[in-house]
Amino acid sequence: MHTSDEELYRRMKKGDRDAFGELYERRGPALRRYALHMSGSPTAAEEVAHEVFVQLMKANTNFDDKRGSLEGWMYGVARNLVRVIRRKGPVEEPVDQAVRHDIVGNLIHAENLAALQVALRELPELYRDAVVLCDLEEKSYEEAAHAMSCPVGTVRSRLHRARGLLAAKMRRQSAVAEMAAR
């Protein structure tokens, strides 16, 4: 039987450490991925995911299951924390220089991934949110709408607009790279 997040939260608030552990294992990885996509920084992503759970443990947590799901609340907290981090400016990350077998293929893949990450970070936040939740986190429109606190139709229109903007940004980046190679 699947225990709901809200039930785990209630048990956690009563001191059940196993409930906290289960909730952390269930939602922590997705929150880190979400924060990584939204911030572009693995360090910031770890901080955000950690801070969401710190906020959840506080006695004065403002989560109310009558207003929405715990998952939606957690994504809302993560979104706000990423906004704070982004206002502080870009976070420098150490570059992983691991040796790989297919150096050229990995470079091309890394360049494409880096270009996508840059284009994603340049999207307005509402569009970026839709892409991260629906395309990268593979949430349904309904789940994304719940996490974003908006109607499903709004998620669909934001996602449509975001995909168009991303495609245009990627085409421009490709054209600039092609011209530079000449």
Stockholm file with secondary structure:
# STOCKHOLM 1.0

chainA/1-182         MHTSDEELYRRMKKGDRDAFGELYERRGPALRRYALHMSGSPTAAEEVAHEVFVQLMKANTNFDDKRGSLEGWMYGVARNLVRVIRRKGPVEEPVDQAVRHDIVGNLIHAENLAALQVALRELPELYRDAVVLCDLEEKSYEEAAHAMSCPVGTVRSRLHRARGLLAAKMRRQSAVAEMAAR
#=GR chainA/1-182 SS CCCCHHHHHHHHHTTCHHHHHHHHHHHHHHHHHHHHHHHSCHHHHHHHHHHHHHHHHSTTCCCCTTTSCHHHHHHHHHHHHHHHHHHHCCCCCCCCCCCCSCHHHHHHHHHHHHHHHHHHHHSCHHHHHHIIIIIISCCCHHHHHHHHTSCHHHHHHHHHHHHHHHHHHHHHHHHHHHHHHC
#=GC SS_cons         CCCCHHHHHHHHHTTCHHHHHHHHHHHHHHHHHHHHHHHSCHHHHHHHHHHHHHHHHSTTCCCCTTTSCHHHHHHHHHHHHHHHHHHHCCCCCCCCCCCCSCHHHHHHHHHHHHHHHHHHHHSCHHHHHHIIIIIISCCCHHHHHHHHTSCHHHHHHHHHHHHHHHHHHHHHHHHHHHHHHC
//
